[in-house]
Amino acid sequence: MTLAINLLCFVLILLLAVYWTLWKTRRELGQCQEKLISELSEIRKSLEQRADKA
């Protein structure tokens, strides 16, 4: 019985660690996506300005 409880606790801790890692990774990917969108917008504006000057 004690072994089963210990294994259950271990599995629970492992699942929480995996969940935390995935949540953190998802958040970081969201931040990277926002940064890339911002940079692409700046590039688009720059290209439009160059096209208007030409």
All heavy atoms as a GROMACS GRO file, in nm:
protein
  444
    1MET      N    1   0.083  -0.120   0.000
    1MET     CA    2   0.000   0.000   0.000
    1MET      C    3   0.087   0.126   0.000
    1MET      O    4   0.060   0.219  -0.074
    1MET     CB    5  -0.092  -0.004   0.124
    1MET     CG    6  -0.185   0.112   0.133
    1MET     SD    7  -0.311   0.098   0.007
    1MET     CE    8  -0.416   0.229   0.051
    2THR      N    9   0.189   0.129   0.083
    2THR     CA   10   0.277   0.244   0.090
    2THR      C   11   0.351   0.264  -0.042
    2THR      O   12   0.368   0.378  -0.087
    2THR     CB   13   0.379   0.227   0.203
    2THR    OG1   14   0.308   0.201   0.324
    2THR    CG2   15   0.463   0.350   0.220
    3LEU      N   16   0.390   0.154  -0.104
    3LEU     CA   17   0.459   0.163  -0.232
    3LEU      C   18   0.369   0.224  -0.338
    3LEU      O   19   0.411   0.309  -0.418
    3LEU     CB   20   0.508   0.025  -0.277
    3LEU     CG   21   0.581   0.019  -0.411
    3LEU    CD1   22   0.707   0.104  -0.404
    3LEU    CD2   23   0.614  -0.124  -0.447
    4ALA      N   24   0.243   0.185  -0.338
    4ALA     CA   25   0.147   0.238  -0.435
    4ALA      C   26   0.128   0.388  -0.416
    4ALA      O   27   0.122   0.464  -0.513
    4ALA     CB   28   0.014   0.165  -0.422
    5ILE      N   29   0.120   0.433  -0.293
    5ILE     CA   30   0.104   0.577  -0.265
    5ILE      C   31   0.229   0.652  -0.309
    5ILE      O   32   0.220   0.760  -0.368
    5ILE     CB   33   0.072   0.600  -0.116
    5ILE    CG1   34  -0.066   0.544  -0.084
    5ILE    CG2   35   0.080   0.748  -0.082
    5ILE    CD1   36  -0.102   0.547   0.062
    6ASN      N   37   0.346   0.596  -0.281
    6ASN     CA   38   0.470   0.660  -0.323
    6ASN      C   39   0.480   0.670  -0.475
    6ASN      O   40   0.521   0.772  -0.528
    6ASN     CB   41   0.591   0.584  -0.267
    6ASN     CG   42   0.611   0.608  -0.120
    6ASN    OD1   43   0.563   0.707  -0.065
    6ASN    ND2   44   0.680   0.517  -0.055
    7LEU      N   45   0.442   0.563  -0.544
    7LEU     CA   46   0.444   0.565  -0.691
    7LEU      C   47   0.343   0.666  -0.745
    7LEU      O   48   0.371   0.737  -0.842
    7LEU     CB   49   0.415   0.426  -0.747
    7LEU     CG   50   0.528   0.324  -0.733
    7LEU    CD1   51   0.482   0.188  -0.780
    7LEU    CD2   52   0.651   0.369  -0.810
    8LEU      N   53   0.227   0.672  -0.684
    8LEU     CA   54   0.126   0.769  -0.725
    8LEU      C   55   0.177   0.912  -0.708
    8LEU      O   56   0.159   0.996  -0.795
    8LEU     CB   57  -0.003   0.747  -0.646
    8LEU     CG   58  -0.121   0.836  -0.682
    8LEU    CD1   59  -0.163   0.812  -0.828
    8LEU    CD2   60  -0.237   0.810  -0.589
    9CYS      N   61   0.240   0.940  -0.595
    9CYS     CA   62   0.297   1.073  -0.572
    9CYS      C   63   0.406   1.104  -0.674
    9CYS      O   64   0.413   1.216  -0.726
    9CYS     CB   65   0.353   1.082  -0.430
    9CYS     SG   66   0.226   1.086  -0.303
   10PHE      N   67   0.490   1.006  -0.702
   10PHE     CA   68   0.596   1.025  -0.800
   10PHE      C   69   0.538   1.057  -0.937
   10PHE      O   70   0.584   1.149  -1.006
   10PHE     CB   71   0.685   0.901  -0.807
   10PHE     CG   72   0.792   0.909  -0.911
   10PHE    CD1   73   0.903   0.991  -0.892
   10PHE    CD2   74   0.782   0.838  -1.029
   10PHE    CE1   75   1.002   1.000  -0.988
   10PHE    CE2   76   0.880   0.847  -1.126
   10PHE     CZ   77   0.991   0.927  -1.106
   11VAL      N   78   0.436   0.982  -0.978
   11VAL     CA   79   0.373   1.006  -1.109
   11VAL      C   80   0.308   1.144  -1.111
   11VAL      O   81   0.317   1.216  -1.211
   11VAL     CB   82   0.271   0.894  -1.140
   11VAL    CG1   83   0.186   0.929  -1.261
   11VAL    CG2   84   0.343   0.763  -1.163
   12LEU      N   85   0.245   1.182  -1.003
   12LEU     CA   86   0.181   1.313  -0.995
   12LEU      C   87   0.285   1.425  -1.008
   12LEU      O   88   0.265   1.521  -1.083
   12LEU     CB   89   0.104   1.327  -0.863
   12LEU     CG   90   0.033   1.460  -0.842
   12LEU    CD1   91  -0.071   1.482  -0.950
   12LEU    CD2   92  -0.032   1.462  -0.705
   13ILE      N   93   0.396   1.413  -0.939
   13ILE     CA   94   0.503   1.512  -0.948
   13ILE      C   95   0.558   1.518  -1.090
   13ILE      O   96   0.583   1.625  -1.145
   13ILE     CB   97   0.612   1.483  -0.845
   13ILE    CG1   98   0.559   1.509  -0.704
   13ILE    CG2   99   0.738   1.564  -0.871
   13ILE    CD1  100   0.650   1.459  -0.593
   14LEU      N  101   0.575   1.401  -1.150
   14LEU     CA  102   0.625   1.396  -1.287
   14LEU      C  103   0.529   1.464  -1.384
   14LEU      O  104   0.571   1.542  -1.471
   14LEU     CB  105   0.648   1.250  -1.328
   14LEU     CG  106   0.713   1.225  -1.463
   14LEU    CD1  107   0.853   1.283  -1.466
   14LEU    CD2  108   0.716   1.076  -1.491
   15LEU      N  109   0.401   1.438  -1.370
   15LEU     CA  110   0.301   1.501  -1.458
   15LEU      C  111   0.297   1.652  -1.438
   15LEU      O  112   0.284   1.728  -1.535
   15LEU     CB  113   0.163   1.440  -1.432
   15LEU     CG  114   0.141   1.299  -1.484
   15LEU    CD1  115   0.004   1.248  -1.441
   15LEU    CD2  116   0.155   1.294  -1.635
   16LEU      N  117   0.309   1.696  -1.314
   16LEU     CA  118   0.311   1.840  -1.289
   16LEU      C  119   0.434   1.905  -1.351
   16LEU      O  120   0.426   2.016  -1.405
   16LEU     CB  121   0.306   1.868  -1.138
   16LEU     CG  122   0.171   1.845  -1.072
   16LEU    CD1  123   0.184   1.858  -0.920
   16LEU    CD2  124   0.067   1.942  -1.125
   17ALA      N  125   0.548   1.836  -1.346
   17ALA     CA  126   0.670   1.889  -1.407
   17ALA      C  127   0.654   1.900  -1.558
   17ALA      O  128   0.694   1.999  -1.619
   17ALA     CB  129   0.789   1.801  -1.371
   18VAL      N  130   0.595   1.799  -1.619
   18VAL     CA  131   0.572   1.802  -1.764
   18VAL      C  132   0.476   1.914  -1.799
   18VAL      O  133   0.497   1.990  -1.895
   18VAL     CB  134   0.520   1.666  -1.814
   18VAL    CG1  135   0.471   1.675  -1.958
   18VAL    CG2  136   0.629   1.560  -1.801
   19TYR      N  137   0.367   1.927  -1.723
   19TYR     CA  138   0.270   2.034  -1.748
   19TYR      C  139   0.335   2.171  -1.736
   19TYR      O  140   0.314   2.258  -1.821
   19TYR     CB  141   0.154   2.022  -1.648
   19TYR     CG  142   0.055   2.136  -1.658
   19TYR    CD1  143  -0.039   2.137  -1.760
   19TYR    CD2  144   0.056   2.241  -1.568
   19TYR    CE1  145  -0.128   2.242  -1.772
   19TYR    CE2  146  -0.033   2.345  -1.578
   19TYR     CZ  147  -0.125   2.345  -1.680
   19TYR     OH  148  -0.212   2.449  -1.693
   20TRP      N  149   0.415   2.192  -1.632
   20TRP     CA  150   0.483   2.320  -1.612
   20TRP      C  151   0.575   2.352  -1.729
   20TRP      O  152   0.578   2.464  -1.779
   20TRP     CB  153   0.560   2.318  -1.480
   20TRP     CG  154   0.645   2.439  -1.460
   20TRP    CD1  155   0.778   2.449  -1.477
   20TRP    CD2  156   0.600   2.570  -1.423
   20TRP    NE1  157   0.821   2.577  -1.451
   20TRP    CE2  158   0.714   2.654  -1.418
   20TRP    CE3  159   0.475   2.623  -1.393
   20TRP    CZ2  160   0.706   2.788  -1.386
   20TRP    CZ3  161   0.468   2.758  -1.359
   20TRP    CH2  162   0.581   2.837  -1.355
   21THR      N  163   0.651   2.251  -1.773
   21THR     CA  164   0.743   2.271  -1.885
   21THR      C  165   0.668   2.308  -2.012
   21THR      O  166   0.707   2.400  -2.085
   21THR     CB  167   0.827   2.143  -1.907
   21THR    OG1  168   0.896   2.113  -1.786
   21THR    CG2  169   0.927   2.162  -2.020
   22LEU      N  170   0.559   2.237  -2.039
   22LEU     CA  171   0.480   2.267  -2.160
   22LEU      C  172   0.417   2.405  -2.152
   22LEU      O  173   0.414   2.479  -2.250
   22LEU     CB  174   0.373   2.160  -2.179
   22LEU     CG  175   0.421   2.022  -2.221
   22LEU    CD1  176   0.305   1.924  -2.223
   22LEU    CD2  177   0.491   2.027  -2.355
   23TRP      N  178   0.368   2.444  -2.034
   23TRP     CA  179   0.306   2.575  -2.018
   23TRP      C  180   0.410   2.686  -2.040
   23TRP      O  181   0.383   2.784  -2.108
   23TRP     CB  182   0.246   2.586  -1.877
   23TRP     CG  183   0.181   2.717  -1.851
   23TRP    CD1  184   0.059   2.757  -1.893
   23TRP    CD2  185   0.238   2.828  -1.779
   23TRP    NE1  186   0.035   2.886  -1.851
   23TRP    CE2  187   0.143   2.931  -1.781
   23TRP    CE3  188   0.359   2.846  -1.714
   23TRP    CZ2  189   0.166   3.053  -1.719
   23TRP    CZ3  190   0.381   2.969  -1.652
   23TRP    CH2  191   0.285   3.070  -1.654
   24LYS      N  192   0.528   2.666  -1.983
   24LYS     CA  193   0.634   2.766  -1.998
   24LYS      C  194   0.679   2.776  -2.144
   24LYS      O  195   0.697   2.886  -2.196
   24LYS     CB  196   0.753   2.726  -1.909
   24LYS     CG  197   0.864   2.827  -1.904
   24LYS     CD  198   0.972   2.782  -1.808
   24LYS     CE  199   1.090   2.876  -1.810
   24LYS     NZ  200   1.199   2.832  -1.726
   25THR      N  201   0.693   2.663  -2.209
   25THR     CA  202   0.733   2.661  -2.350
   25THR      C  203   0.628   2.729  -2.437
   25THR      O  204   0.662   2.806  -2.527
   25THR     CB  205   0.757   2.516  -2.398
   25THR    OG1  206   0.855   2.456  -2.315
   25THR    CG2  207   0.802   2.513  -2.542
   26ARG      N  208   0.502   2.701  -2.409
   26ARG     CA  209   0.394   2.764  -2.486
   26ARG      C  210   0.396   2.915  -2.470
   26ARG      O  211   0.378   2.990  -2.566
   26ARG     CB  212   0.260   2.707  -2.441
   26ARG     CG  213   0.144   2.762  -2.517
   26ARG     CD  214   0.015   2.700  -2.469
   26ARG     NE  215  -0.097   2.760  -2.540
   26ARG     CZ  216  -0.222   2.753  -2.501
   26ARG    NH1  217  -0.251   2.686  -2.391
   26ARG    NH2  218  -0.316   2.811  -2.568
   27ARG      N  219   0.420   2.961  -2.349
   27ARG     CA  220   0.426   3.105  -2.323
   27ARG      C  221   0.543   3.168  -2.399
   27ARG      O  222   0.530   3.275  -2.460
   27ARG     CB  223   0.439   3.130  -2.173
   27ARG     CG  224   0.427   3.276  -2.134
   27ARG     CD  225   0.425   3.289  -1.984
   27ARG     NE  226   0.540   3.223  -1.924
   27ARG     CZ  227   0.626   3.283  -1.842
   27ARG    NH1  228   0.608   3.409  -1.810
   27ARG    NH2  229   0.728   3.218  -1.792
   28GLU      N  230   0.659   3.102  -2.396
   28GLU     CA  231   0.776   3.154  -2.468
   28GLU      C  232   0.752   3.157  -2.618
   28GLU      O  233   0.793   3.251  -2.686
   28GLU     CB  234   0.898   3.068  -2.436
   28GLU     CG  235   0.948   3.086  -2.294
   28GLU     CD  236   1.060   2.989  -2.258
   28GLU    OE1  237   1.098   2.906  -2.342
   28GLU    OE2  238   1.110   2.997  -2.144
   29LEU      N  239   0.686   3.055  -2.671
   29LEU     CA  240   0.655   3.053  -2.814
   29LEU      C  241   0.560   3.167  -2.851
   29LEU      O  242   0.574   3.227  -2.958
   29LEU     CB  243   0.595   2.918  -2.855
   29LEU     CG  244   0.692   2.801  -2.861
   29LEU    CD1  245   0.617   2.671  -2.886
   29LEU    CD2  246   0.798   2.823  -2.967
   30GLY      N  247   0.465   3.195  -2.763
   30GLY     CA  248   0.374   3.307  -2.788
   30GLY      C  249   0.448   3.440  -2.792
   30GLY      O  250   0.420   3.525  -2.876
   31GLN      N  251   0.544   3.456  -2.703
   31GLN     CA  252   0.623   3.580  -2.702
   31GLN      C  253   0.708   3.590  -2.828
   31GLN      O  254   0.720   3.699  -2.886
   31GLN     CB  255   0.711   3.585  -2.578
   31GLN     CG  256   0.634   3.603  -2.449
   31GLN     CD  257   0.722   3.589  -2.326
   31GLN    OE1  258   0.835   3.544  -2.334
   31GLN    NE2  259   0.668   3.625  -2.210
   32CYS      N  260   0.766   3.478  -2.870
   32CYS     CA  261   0.847   3.478  -2.993
   32CYS      C  262   0.760   3.511  -3.114
   32CYS      O  263   0.802   3.583  -3.204
   32CYS     CB  264   0.915   3.344  -3.013
   32CYS     SG  265   1.049   3.312  -2.898
   33GLN      N  266   0.638   3.457  -3.115
   33GLN     CA  267   0.547   3.484  -3.227
   33GLN      C  268   0.512   3.632  -3.233
   33GLN      O  269   0.512   3.692  -3.341
   33GLN     CB  270   0.420   3.400  -3.210
   33GLN     CG  271   0.321   3.419  -3.325
   33GLN     CD  272   0.197   3.336  -3.305
   33GLN    OE1  273   0.173   3.280  -3.198
   33GLN    NE2  274   0.116   3.327  -3.408
   34GLU      N  275   0.484   3.693  -3.119
   34GLU     CA  276   0.453   3.836  -3.116
   34GLU      C  277   0.572   3.918  -3.166
   34GLU      O  278   0.554   4.015  -3.241
   34GLU     CB  279   0.415   3.879  -2.975
   34GLU     CG  280   0.281   3.826  -2.929
   34GLU     CD  281   0.251   3.863  -2.784
   34GLU    OE1  282   0.327   3.943  -2.726
   34GLU    OE2  283   0.152   3.812  -2.731
   35LYS      N  284   0.691   3.880  -3.125
   35LYS     CA  285   0.812   3.951  -3.168
   35LYS      C  286   0.830   3.939  -3.319
   35LYS      O  287   0.861   4.037  -3.387
   35LYS     CB  288   0.934   3.895  -3.095
   35LYS     CG  289   1.061   3.969  -3.125
   35LYS     CD  290   1.178   3.913  -3.046
   35LYS     CE  291   1.307   3.984  -3.083
   35LYS     NZ  292   1.422   3.927  -3.011
   36LEU      N  293   0.811   3.820  -3.373
   36LEU     CA  294   0.826   3.799  -3.517
   36LEU      C  295   0.722   3.879  -3.595
   36LEU      O  296   0.752   3.937  -3.699
   36LEU     CB  297   0.815   3.650  -3.551
   36LEU     CG  298   0.936   3.566  -3.516
   36LEU    CD1  299   0.904   3.419  -3.539
   36LEU    CD2  300   1.057   3.607  -3.598
   37ILE      N  301   0.599   3.882  -3.545
   37ILE     CA  302   0.494   3.959  -3.612
   37ILE      C  303   0.530   4.107  -3.613
   37ILE      O  304   0.514   4.176  -3.715
   37ILE     CB  305   0.358   3.936  -3.543
   37ILE    CG1  306   0.308   3.794  -3.571
   37ILE    CG2  307   0.255   4.038  -3.588
   37ILE    CD1  308   0.186   3.753  -3.491
   38SER      N  309   0.583   4.157  -3.503
   38SER     CA  310   0.624   4.296  -3.494
   38SER      C  311   0.737   4.326  -3.593
   38SER      O  312   0.734   4.427  -3.664
   38SER     CB  313   0.668   4.328  -3.352
   38SER     OG  314   0.720   4.458  -3.344
   39GLU      N  315   0.836   4.236  -3.598
   39GLU     CA  316   0.949   4.257  -3.689
   39GLU      C  317   0.904   4.252  -3.834
   39GLU      O  318   0.949   4.331  -3.918
   39GLU     CB  319   1.057   4.153  -3.663
   39GLU     CG  320   1.129   4.176  -3.531
   39GLU     CD  321   1.230   4.067  -3.499
   39GLU    OE1  322   1.245   3.973  -3.579
   39GLU    OE2  323   1.295   4.077  -3.394
   40LEU      N  324   0.814   4.160  -3.867
   40LEU     CA  325   0.763   4.152  -4.004
   40LEU      C  326   0.685   4.278  -4.041
   40LEU      O  327   0.692   4.325  -4.155
   40LEU     CB  328   0.674   4.028  -4.020
   40LEU     CG  329   0.748   3.896  -4.030
   40LEU    CD1  330   0.649   3.780  -4.028
   40LEU    CD2  331   0.833   3.889  -4.156
   41SER      N  332   0.612   4.332  -3.946
   41SER     CA  333   0.539   4.455  -3.971
   41SER      C  334   0.635   4.570  -4.001
   41SER      O  335   0.611   4.650  -4.092
   41SER     CB  336   0.452   4.489  -3.850
   41SER     OG  337   0.386   4.611  -3.869
   42GLU      N  338   0.743   4.577  -3.925
   42GLU     CA  339   0.843   4.682  -3.948
   42GLU      C  340   0.908   4.665  -4.086
   42GLU      O  341   0.931   4.764  -4.158
   42GLU     CB  342   0.949   4.680  -3.840
   42GLU     CG  343   0.898   4.725  -3.704
   42GLU     CD  344   1.003   4.715  -3.595
   42GLU    OE1  345   1.123   4.708  -3.630
   42GLU    OE2  346   0.966   4.714  -3.477
   43ILE      N  347   0.937   4.542  -4.123
   43ILE     CA  348   0.997   4.516  -4.255
   43ILE      C  349   0.900   4.556  -4.365
   43ILE      O  350   0.939   4.618  -4.465
   43ILE     CB  351   1.037   4.367  -4.268
   43ILE    CG1  352   1.154   4.337  -4.175
   43ILE    CG2  353   1.071   4.331  -4.411
   43ILE    CD1  354   1.185   4.190  -4.161
   44ARG      N  355   0.773   4.522  -4.348
   44ARG     CA  356   0.672   4.558  -4.448
   44ARG      C  357   0.663   4.710  -4.464
   44ARG      O  358   0.658   4.761  -4.576
   44ARG     CB  359   0.537   4.501  -4.408
   44ARG     CG  360   0.428   4.528  -4.512
   44ARG     CD  361   0.292   4.473  -4.471
   44ARG     NE  362   0.298   4.328  -4.461
   44ARG     CZ  363   0.250   4.258  -4.358
   44ARG    NH1  364   0.195   4.319  -4.255
   44ARG    NH2  365   0.258   4.127  -4.357
   45LYS      N  366   0.662   4.781  -4.352
   45LYS     CA  367   0.656   4.927  -4.359
   45LYS      C  368   0.778   4.984  -4.430
   45LYS      O  369   0.766   5.076  -4.511
   45LYS     CB  370   0.645   4.987  -4.219
   45LYS     CG  371   0.510   4.965  -4.153
   45LYS     CD  372   0.510   5.021  -4.012
   45LYS     CE  373   0.381   4.989  -3.940
   45LYS     NZ  374   0.383   5.035  -3.801
   46SER      N  375   0.894   4.929  -4.399
   46SER     CA  376   1.017   4.975  -4.462
   46SER      C  377   1.013   4.951  -4.613
   46SER      O  378   1.052   5.038  -4.691
   46SER     CB  379   1.137   4.903  -4.400
   46SER     OG  380   1.255   4.939  -4.465
   47LEU      N  381   0.966   4.834  -4.652
   47LEU     CA  382   0.957   4.803  -4.796
   47LEU      C  383   0.856   4.893  -4.866
   47LEU      O  384   0.878   4.935  -4.980
   47LEU     CB  385   0.920   4.656  -4.816
   47LEU     CG  386   1.029   4.555  -4.782
   47LEU    CD1  387   0.973   4.414  -4.790
   47LEU    CD2  388   1.148   4.571  -4.876
   48GLU      N  389   0.745   4.923  -4.799
   48GLU     CA  390   0.646   5.012  -4.858
   48GLU      C  391   0.703   5.154  -4.875
   48GLU      O  392   0.677   5.219  -4.977
   48GLU     CB  393   0.519   5.015  -4.771
   48GLU     CG  394   0.438   4.890  -4.778
   48GLU     CD  395   0.321   4.889  -4.680
   48GLU    OE1  396   0.310   4.984  -4.596
   48GLU    OE2  397   0.241   4.794  -4.685
   49GLN      N  398   0.781   5.200  -4.777
   49GLN     CA  399   0.841   5.333  -4.788
   49GLN      C  400   0.939   5.337  -4.904
   49GLN      O  401   0.945   5.434  -4.978
   49GLN     CB  402   0.911   5.370  -4.657
   49GLN     CG  403   0.815   5.401  -4.543
   49GLN     CD  404   0.887   5.425  -4.412
   49GLN    OE1  405   1.008   5.409  -4.403
   49GLN    NE2  406   0.811   5.463  -4.310
   50ARG      N  407   1.018   5.232  -4.920
   50ARG     CA  408   1.113   5.226  -5.030
   50ARG      C  409   1.041   5.222  -5.164
   50ARG      O  410   1.085   5.280  -5.262
   50ARG     CB  411   1.206   5.107  -5.017
   50ARG     CG  412   1.305   5.121  -4.906
   50ARG     CD  413   1.402   5.007  -4.902
   50ARG     NE  414   1.494   5.022  -4.790
   50ARG     CZ  415   1.602   4.951  -4.773
   50ARG    NH1  416   1.633   4.857  -4.860
   50ARG    NH2  417   1.680   4.971  -4.670
   51ALA      N  418   0.930   5.150  -5.170
   51ALA     CA  419   0.854   5.140  -5.294
   51ALA      C  420   0.792   5.276  -5.329
   51ALA      O  421   0.785   5.312  -5.445
   51ALA     CB  422   0.745   5.033  -5.282
   52ASP      N  423   0.748   5.351  -5.226
   52ASP     CA  424   0.689   5.483  -5.251
   52ASP      C  425   0.795   5.581  -5.301
   52ASP      O  426   0.765   5.668  -5.384
   52ASP     CB  427   0.626   5.537  -5.123
   52ASP     CG  428   0.499   5.461  -5.084
   52ASP    OD1  429   0.443   5.391  -5.171
   52ASP    OD2  430   0.458   5.470  -4.967
   53LYS      N  431   0.919   5.568  -5.254
   53LYS     CA  432   1.027   5.659  -5.296
   53LYS      C  433   1.072   5.629  -5.438
   53LYS      O  434   1.120   5.717  -5.508
   53LYS     CB  435   1.146   5.647  -5.202
   53LYS     CG  436   1.120   5.706  -5.065
   53LYS     CD  437   1.242   5.693  -4.974
   53LYS     CE  438   1.213   5.749  -4.837
   53LYS     NZ  439   1.329   5.734  -4.748
   54ALA      N  440   1.056   5.506  -5.481
   54ALA     CA  441   1.104   5.466  -5.614
   54ALA      C  442   1.012   5.512  -5.724
   54ALA      O  443   0.911   5.563  -5.715
   54ALA     CB  444   1.118   5.314  -5.622
   0.00000   0.00000   0.00000
